[in-house]
Amino acid sequence: SPYQMEHILVWEAANGPVQSGYHIHHINGIKDDNRIENLVAMSASDHHSNKGLALYEERIRQLEEELAKARNKSN
């Protein structure tokens, strides 16, 4: 496909082509946060069936908010 979503382009620039059958997942659940440290390749079955993933995503968002607040206080 001539069109690729930004998170795939970011992943491939750092890691090479996405392996067949894998998806690039936003670790913190924020779909427009395409920092490489927020992206992970997951098999399609793990990507679509991991029900606990939402809990991790929420906790990561909370930790990132706490970190941003701490950084703002130190500036």
MITIZA-628451 format. One record per residue: x, y, z of N, C-alpha, C in turn. Coordinates in steps of 0.1 Angstrom, whole numbers, padded with zeros to 4 digits, always signed. Example, Ala and Ser with C-alpha at 12.3 -4.5 7.8 and 13.67 -1.06 7.14 Angstrom:
BEGIN
+0132-0057+0078+0123-0045+0078+0132-0033+0078;+0128-0022+0071+0137-0011+0071+0129+0000+0079;
//
This chain:
BEGIN
+0008-0012+0000+0000+0000+0000+0009+0013+0000;+0006+0022-0008+0014+0035-0009+0012+0043+0004;+0002+0041+0011-0001+0049+0024+0003+0040+0036;+0011+0046+0044+0014+0039+0057+0012+0049+0068;+0007+0044+0079+0005+0052+0091+0019+0056+0097;+0019+0068+0103+0032+0073+0108+0039+0064+0118;+0031+0057+0127+0038+0049+0137+0045+0037+0130;+0040+0032+0119+0047+0022+0111+0060+0027+0105;+0059+0039+0099+0071+0045+0094+0082+0048+0104;+0078+0052+0116+0087+0055+0127+0094+0042+0131;+0086+0031+0133+0091+0018+0137+0101+0013+0126;+0097+0014+0114+0105+0008+0103+0118+0016+0101;+0118+0029+0104+0130+0037+0103+0140+0032+0113;+0135+0028+0125+0144+0024+0136+0148+0009+0135;+0138+0001+0130+0140-0014+0132+0139-0022+0119;+0136-0016+0108+0134-0023+0095+0120-0027+0094;+0117-0034+0083+0103-0038+0080+0096-0045+0091;+0083-0043+0093+0075-0050+0103+0074-0064+0097;+0076-0073+0106+0075-0088+0103+0061-0091+0099;+0059-0100+0089+0046-0104+0085+0038-0110+0097;+0026-0106+0099+0017-0111+0110+0019-0103+0122;+0026-0092+0122+0029-0083+0134+0022-0070+0132;+0018-0064+0143+0013-0050+0143+0022-0042+0152;+0022-0029+0149+0030-0019+0157+0020-0013+0167;+0022-0015+0180+0013-0011+0191+0019+0001+0198;+0010+0010+0201+0013+0022+0210+0013+0017+0224;+0024+0016+0231+0025+0011+0245+0016+0018+0254;+0015+0031+0254+0007+0039+0263-0007+0041+0258;-0011+0035+0247-0024+0036+0242-0028+0049+0235;-0019+0058+0235-0021+0071+0228-0017+0070+0214;-0027+0069+0205-0025+0066+0191-0017+0076+0183;-0016+0088+0188-0007+0098+0180+0006+0101+0187;+0009+0092+0197+0022+0093+0204+0032+0083+0197;+0038+0088+0186+0046+0079+0178+0061+0080+0181;+0065+0083+0193+0079+0082+0197+0083+0068+0197;+0095+0065+0192+0099+0051+0191+0098+0044+0204;+0101+0050+0215+0100+0043+0228+0086+0040+0232;+0076+0045+0225+0062+0041+0228+0057+0031+0218;+0065+0026+0209+0061+0016+0199+0067+0002+0202;+0059-0008+0200+0064-0022+0201+0057-0030+0190;+0065-0040+0185+0059-0049+0175+0053-0061+0183;+0040-0064+0180+0033-0075+0186+0027-0084+0176;+0026-0097+0178+0019-0106+0169+0005-0101+0169;-0002-0104+0158-0016-0100+0156-0024-0106+0167;-0022-0119+0171-0030-0125+0181-0028-0118+0194;-0016-0115+0198-0013-0108+0211-0019-0094+0210;-0018-0087+0199-0023-0074+0198-0038-0073+0200;-0045-0083+0195-0060-0082+0195-0066-0090+0207;-0058-0098+0215-0064-0106+0225-0060-0103+0239;-0050-0094+0241-0044-0092+0254-0053-0082+0262;-0063-0087+0269-0072-0079+0276-0066-0071+0288;-0055-0076+0293-0048-0068+0303-0041-0056+0298;-0039-0055+0285-0031-0045+0279-0037-0031+0283;-0050-0029+0283-0056-0017+0287-0052-0012+0300;-0050-0021+0310-0046-0017+0323-0031-0011+0323;-0023-0018+0315-0009-0013+0314-0009+0001+0307;-0017+0002+0297-0018+0015+0290-0022+0026+0299;-0032+0024+0307-0036+0034+0317-0026+0038+0327;-0019+0027+0332-0008+0030+0342+0003+0038+0336;+0007+0034+0323+0018+0042+0317+0014+0056+0315;+0001+0059+0311-0004+0073+0309-0002+0080+0322;-0006+0074+0333-0005+0080+0347+0009+0083+0350;+0018+0074+0348+0032+0076+0351+0038+0087+0342;+0034+0088+0329+0039+0099+0321+0034+0112+0326;+0022+0113+0330+0016+0126+0335+0024+0130+0348;+0027+0120+0357+0034+0124+0369+0048+0128+0365;+0055+0122+0356+0068+0126+0351+0068+0140+0346;+0058+0143+0337+0057+0157+0331+0055+0167+0342;+0047+0164+0352+0044+0174+0363+0057+0176+0371;+0065+0165+0373+0077+0166+0381+0087+0175+0373;+0088+0173+0360+0097+0180+0351+0093+0195+0351;+0080+0198+0351+0076+0212+0351+0079+0219+0364;+0079+0212+0375+0082+0218+0388+0097+0221+0389;+0105+0213+0382+0120+0215+0383+0125+0226+0374;+0116+0231+0365+0120+0241+0356+0117+0255+0361;
//
